[in-house]
Amino acid sequence: MPGGRTHNCAKHPLADWQGIEGDRRRLALDAYPPKPFDFAALAHQLGVSDAHLRRLFRTAHGRTPRRYLLECRLQQAATLLRTTSDRVESIAADTGFPSSARFGRAVHAVMGMTPSGYRA
């Protein structure tokens, strides 16, 4: 991502966490982007508190779960903008943004341009 840390969104963010093992880690894959992400439900599935899971996440990844998810979605969207001629509205929906307006604001905030400008 321009101006930020790079990370591999294809590898699930819980894959290397200590203290959460085996099958319990894989439950998180069901809620992974572009689907809506319910962190409290994930914490419940893993048998830890929401606050503890958020602390573990921030320690492991240097960013909040919300920021990490936004970066993953934007990384996926950037690839689609560069490699397809899909409509911006479709890319927004396919990468988990609730609206094309919110997608446009997120792209502009991180990349400094509109989705159409990024594509050009």
Secondary structure, DSSP 8 states (H G I E B T S, - for coil): -TTS----TTS-TTTT-TTS-HHHHHGGGGG-TTS---HHHHHHHHTS-HHHHHHHHHHHHSS-HHHHHHHHHHHHHHHHHHH----HHHHHHHTT-S-HHHHHHHHHHHHSS-HHHHH-
